[in-house]
Amino acid sequence: MRIVLTGATGLIGRNLLFEILKQNYSNLEELSIVVLGRGKNGKTICQRIRKLILEEGVLYLNVKAEHISTIEDFTKTNIECVAADLTQEKLGITDEDYSKLKKEPIDFFFHVAALTDLGNAHNVEQSLKRTNVYGTRRILELIAGLKVKEFCYVGTAYSCRDKCRNPYEGSKLEAEQSVREFSRKHKVRCRYFKPSVTCGRLIEPPLGSINKFDVFYGWVAFFLKLKSKKIIKRQGKKKLLYEDPMKIDMKICYNLKSGLNIVPADFVAKVMYQVCIQNAPGEEYFLVNNEETPHKVYIPLMLKVLNLCGSIQVDKVPNELNPLEKIYYKTVGRIFTPYVISEPISFDTCNLYDVLKRAKLSCPPVNEKNFSLLMEYAKKVNFGFNPEEL
């Protein structure tokens, strides 16, 4: 089996990579993976993938120390890395690498890579266009010259909405439309995977594991940074960043009758792989949780993990804002509020019933217990901040 994957260092991408390895661990010699991606911080894409698998992947696979050499050998012999950039003409792929891609048929081509930025600024919108829309079109131009049996596009559950809440959702919808046009024109089997808000792992170890802190994680990060500044100003130290209580004078707008549909990254990866390997019927799959996590449950929990008190829930953004509220509703609140004032949203997941049953899979509920677990992991890594940033 030959699989090509973009976005393998991202949240969904890395979990999908690990899941592919996990499901084929007993016959790795029959598996070939091609990763398209960029170098970063002086490391090539090959070095990044190798490090990712040998540090985080072995935990997901639960590989014993004496068997790590097997995974290490596999990364050298059966994983091929191709330097590629979604924002570059022809993805910046060399003629030599293109020839290698063409050499053998590809069973599944997973296009997971995307820019996830929920901001509304003009420069953000332009970046989203370059990466998500034009980048996807470049991927489609690439596979038009390859022997691809199935192309799998990862979008968002919210691109089905009549009105997108931000440029990110709009860019994913436009990219998806390009894939659908490509499928009709080239007669290539395409699947559309649509996850909701993706959180850390809740099935595979380490539980809570996540590498990208956006949406509700980003909300906590805003207050973490705020509290850090206050504590340093008051105490000249930050060792009590989480333990020291702090009062915030804020009216936070969110809907008491609805919630956020939060789905674990490892569940998303497992379902994607099972849909393909089981050759499930259909083409569009909503990778969502069975129930929303109520805003009235997880928002107080986020404040609790930071030991913040004094905030008040309101149904509408206040007309008159105090200094802190002005900062909040101009920055992270501007991004987060559209998601927490919406009415409940339901998704049709009927075409996944048999897939989940055969794979003996069920989506972990993101209830109070599991959400607290997500917060515990994020807290250990300071919600993505380096210690010197706080």
C-alpha positions in Angstrom: 0.0 0.0 0.0 1.4 3.4 -1.0 0.1 6.5 0.8 0.9 10.2 0.2 0.3 12.7 3.0 0.5 16.4 3.3 0.4 18.2 6.7 2.0 15.3 8.5 3.5 17.6 11.2 0.1 19.2 12.0 -2.4 18.1 14.5 -4.6 15.8 12.4 -1.8 14.9 10.0 0.5 13.5 12.7 -2.2 11.5 14.3 -3.1 10.1 10.9 0.5 9.2 10.2 0.7 7.4 13.6 -2.6 5.6 13.0 -1.4 4.4 9.6 1.7 3.0 11.2 -0.3 1.4 14.1 -2.7 -0.3 11.8 0.1 -1.7 9.6 2.6 -2.4 12.3 2.6 -6.2 11.7 3.4 -5.8 8.0 5.4 -2.6 7.7 7.4 -4.0 4.8 4.2 -3.8 2.7 3.6 -0.1 3.5 5.1 2.9 1.7 4.5 6.5 2.8 5.4 9.7 1.0 5.3 12.9 3.0 5.1 16.2 1.3 6.1 19.1 3.5 8.5 21.9 4.4 11.6 22.2 6.4 11.5 24.3 9.5 14.0 25.9 12.0 16.9 24.5 10.1 15.6 21.0 9.9 14.5 19.3 6.6 11.1 17.7 6.3 12.9 14.3 6.6 14.5 15.3 9.8 11.2 16.6 11.2 9.3 13.5 10.3 11.9 11.2 11.7 12.0 13.1 15.0 8.3 13.2 15.2 7.9 9.5 14.8 10.7 8.4 17.1 9.7 10.8 19.9 5.9 11.1 19.8 4.9 8.3 17.4 6.4 5.5 19.5 4.2 6.6 22.4 1.1 6.5 20.2 2.2 3.1 18.9 3.1 1.9 22.5 6.3 0.5 21.1 8.6 -1.1 23.7 12.2 0.2 23.9 13.7 -2.9 22.3 11.4 -2.6 19.2 12.1 1.1 18.5 14.8 0.1 16.0 12.1 -1.5 13.9 10.3 1.9 13.6 13.6 3.6 13.0 14.5 1.3 10.2 11.1 1.8 8.6 11.6 5.6 8.6 14.8 5.1 6.7 13.5 2.6 4.1 9.8 3.1 3.7 9.1 6.8 4.3 10.1 9.1 1.5 10.0 12.8 2.2 9.5 15.4 -0.6 10.2 19.0 0.0 7.0 20.9 -1.0 5.4 24.2 -0.2 1.7 25.0 -0.8 2.5 28.6 -1.5 5.1 27.9 -4.2 4.5 27.4 -8.0 4.3 23.7 -8.7 4.7 23.3 -4.9 8.4 23.9 -5.3 8.8 20.1 -6.1 11.9 19.2 -8.1 11.7 17.3 -11.3 13.5 14.4 -9.7 11.0 14.2 -6.8 8.1 14.5 -9.3 9.5 11.6 -11.3 9.6 9.5 -8.1 6.0 10.4 -7.3 4.9 9.3 -10.7 6.8 6.0 -10.6 4.2 3.9 -8.8 0.4 4.1 -8.2 -0.8 5.9 -5.0 -3.6 4.1 -3.1 -4.6 7.1 -0.9 -3.5 10.7 -1.2 -4.4 12.6 2.0 -4.3 16.4 1.7 -4.4 17.5 5.3 -2.1 20.5 5.2 -3.8 23.9 5.8 -3.4 27.2 7.5 -5.7 27.4 10.5 -6.1 31.0 11.4 -9.5 32.2 12.6 -8.5 35.9 12.4 -10.3 38.5 10.2 -7.5 40.8 9.2 -6.8 41.4 5.5 -3.3 39.9 5.7 -4.7 36.8 7.4 -7.4 36.4 4.7 -4.7 36.7 2.0 -2.5 34.1 3.7 -5.5 31.7 3.9 -6.1 32.2 0.2 -2.5 31.4 -0.7 -2.3 28.3 1.4 -5.7 26.8 1.6 -7.2 27.7 -1.8 -4.3 28.2 -4.2 -2.3 25.5 -2.3 -5.1 23.0 -2.7 -5.3 23.8 -6.4 -1.6 23.2 -6.8 -2.0 19.8 -5.1 -4.8 19.0 -7.6 -2.5 20.0 -10.5 0.1 17.7 -9.1 -2.1 14.6 -8.8 -3.6 15.2 -12.2 -0.2 13.8 -13.5 0.0 11.0 -11.0 -1.8 7.6 -10.7 -4.0 8.3 -7.7 -6.7 5.9 -6.8 -8.3 8.0 -4.1 -7.9 11.6 -3.1 -8.9 12.5 0.5 -9.4 16.2 1.3 -9.7 17.4 4.9 -12.0 20.4 5.2 -14.1 21.6 8.1 -17.5 20.7 9.4 -18.4 24.3 9.3 -17.9 24.8 5.5 -21.4 23.5 5.1 -22.9 26.7 6.6 -24.7 29.2 4.6 -22.6 32.0 6.0 -18.9 31.5 7.0 -18.0 33.0 10.3 -14.5 33.9 9.3 -12.1 33.8 6.3 -10.7 30.4 7.4 -14.1 28.7 6.9 -14.5 30.5 3.6 -11.1 29.4 2.4 -11.8 25.8 3.2 -15.2 25.9 1.5 -13.6 27.4 -1.7 -10.8 24.8 -1.6 -13.4 22.0 -1.3 -15.3 23.3 -4.3 -12.1 23.2 -6.3 -11.7 19.5 -5.3 -15.3 18.7 -6.3 -14.7 20.4 -9.7 -11.5 18.4 -10.1 -13.2 15.2 -9.3 -15.9 15.7 -11.9 -13.4 16.7 -14.6 -10.8 14.0 -14.0 -13.0 11.2 -12.7 -10.8 10.7 -9.6 -12.5 9.2 -6.5 -12.5 12.0 -3.8 -13.5 11.8 -0.2 -14.3 14.9 1.9 -13.5 14.6 5.6 -15.0 17.4 7.8 -13.9 17.5 11.4 -15.4 19.9 13.9 -13.2 21.7 16.5 -10.3 19.3 17.0 -8.8 18.8 20.5 -6.0 16.7 21.9 -6.0 12.9 21.9 -8.5 11.0 24.1 -7.9 7.4 22.9 -4.1 7.0 22.4 -1.3 8.0 24.8 -0.4 10.4 26.0 -4.0 11.5 26.6 -4.5 15.2 25.9 -1.5 15.4 23.6 -1.8 18.3 21.2 0.7 20.5 19.2 -1.5 23.4 18.1 -3.2 25.6 20.6 -6.0 27.4 18.8 -9.8 27.9 19.2 -10.6 27.3 22.9 -6.9 26.6 23.7 -6.1 30.0 22.2 -8.8 31.5 24.4 -7.0 30.2 27.5 -3.6 31.3 26.2 -4.9 34.9 26.0 -5.8 34.9 29.7 -2.6 33.0 30.6 -0.5 35.7 29.1 -2.7 38.4 30.8 -2.3 36.7 34.2 1.5 36.3 33.7 1.9 40.0 33.1 -0.2 40.9 36.1 1.7 38.5 38.4 5.1 39.6 37.3 4.1 43.3 37.8 2.7 42.5 41.2 5.3 39.9 42.5 8.2 40.1 40.2 8.0 36.3 39.7 5.8 33.8 38.0 6.2 30.5 39.7 2.7 30.8 41.1 1.2 31.4 37.6 -1.5 28.8 38.0 -1.8 28.5 41.8 -2.1 32.2 42.6 -5.8 33.3 42.2 -6.6 36.4 40.3 -9.9 38.4 39.8 -10.9 39.7 36.4 -13.6 42.3 35.9 -15.2 40.9 32.7 -18.5 40.2 31.1 -17.9 37.2 28.8 -20.5 36.6 26.1 -21.6 33.0 25.4 -24.8 31.0 24.8 -26.0 29.0 27.8 -28.2 26.8 25.6 -25.6 25.6 23.1 -22.0 24.3 23.1 -18.9 23.6 21.0 -18.6 20.3 19.0 -15.2 19.1 20.0 -13.7 16.0 18.5 -10.4 14.3 19.6 -7.6 14.3 17.0 -6.9 10.6 17.3 -10.6 9.7 16.7 -10.5 11.8 13.6 -7.4 10.0 12.3 -8.8 6.6 13.1 -12.1 7.3 11.3 -10.4 8.7 8.2 -8.2 5.6 7.9 -11.1 3.2 8.5 -13.3 4.9 5.9 -10.6 4.4 3.3 -9.4 0.9 4.2 -13.0 -0.3 4.5 -13.9 1.4 1.2 -17.0 2.9 2.8 -19.7 4.2 0.5 -20.3 8.0 0.2 -18.0 10.9 -0.3 -18.6 13.4 2.5 -18.0 12.5 6.2 -18.6 14.7 9.2 -16.0 13.8 11.9 -17.7 15.2 14.9 -18.7 14.3 18.4 -22.1 12.9 19.2 -22.9 15.8 21.5 -21.7 19.3 21.9 -19.7 20.3 25.0 -21.9 23.0 26.6 -20.2 26.4 26.8 -21.5 26.7 30.4 -19.4 23.6 31.2 -16.1 24.1 29.5 -15.7 27.9 29.8 -15.8 27.9 33.6 -13.4 25.0 33.5 -10.9 27.0 31.4 -11.1 29.9 33.9 -10.7 27.4 36.8 -7.5 25.9 35.4 -6.0 29.5 35.4 -7.5 30.2 38.8 -9.4 33.2 37.5 -12.6 34.5 39.2 -14.9 37.4 38.9 -16.1 37.1 35.3 -19.8 37.2 34.5 -21.6 35.4 31.7 -23.8 37.6 29.4 -25.9 36.8 26.4 -24.8 39.7 24.2 -21.5 41.7 23.8 -21.8 44.7 26.2 -22.3 48.1 24.7 -20.0 49.7 27.2 -16.7 48.0 27.7 -14.2 48.4 30.4 -10.4 48.4 29.5 -10.0 44.7 29.8 -13.2 43.9 27.8 -12.0 46.3 25.1 -8.8 44.3 24.6 -10.7 40.9 24.8 -13.4 41.7 22.3 -10.9 43.3 19.9 -8.6 40.3 20.0 -9.4 36.7 21.1 -13.0 37.5 21.8 -13.5 38.6 18.2 -12.4 35.2 17.1 -14.1 33.1 19.8 -17.4 34.9 20.2 -19.0 33.8 16.9 -18.5 30.2 18.0 -20.0 30.6 21.4 -23.1 32.6 20.5 -24.3 30.2 17.8 -27.3 28.0 18.3 -26.8 24.2 18.5 -25.6 22.6 15.3 -26.3 19.1 14.2 -24.4 17.0 11.7 -25.5 13.9 9.7 -23.1 11.0 10.5 -25.3 8.1 9.3 -22.8 7.1 6.7 -20.2 6.4 9.4 -22.4 4.0 11.5 -21.2 0.8 9.9 -17.6 2.0 9.6 -17.5 2.7 13.4 -19.2 -0.6 14.2 -16.8 -2.7 12.2 -13.8 -0.8 13.6 -15.2 -1.0 17.1 -14.8 2.8 17.4 -16.7 5.4 19.3 -16.0 9.0 19.9 -14.9 9.8 23.4 -17.3 12.4 25.0 -15.7 15.7 25.7 -17.4 16.0 29.0 -16.3 17.7 32.2 -13.9 14.9 33.1 -12.3 14.6 29.6 -12.1 18.4 29.1 -10.3 18.7 32.4 -7.9 16.1 31.1 -7.3 18.2 28.0 -6.6 21.2 30.2 -4.2 19.2 32.4 -2.0 18.3 29.4 -2.1 21.9 28.0 -1.2 23.2 31.4 1.9 21.0 31.5 3.1 22.6 28.3 1.9 26.1 29.1 -0.6 26.1 26.3 2.2 26.2 23.7 4.2 29.0 25.2 7.9 28.7 25.9 8.7 29.6 29.6 10.5 32.7 28.5 7.4 33.9 26.7 5.4 34.1 30.0 
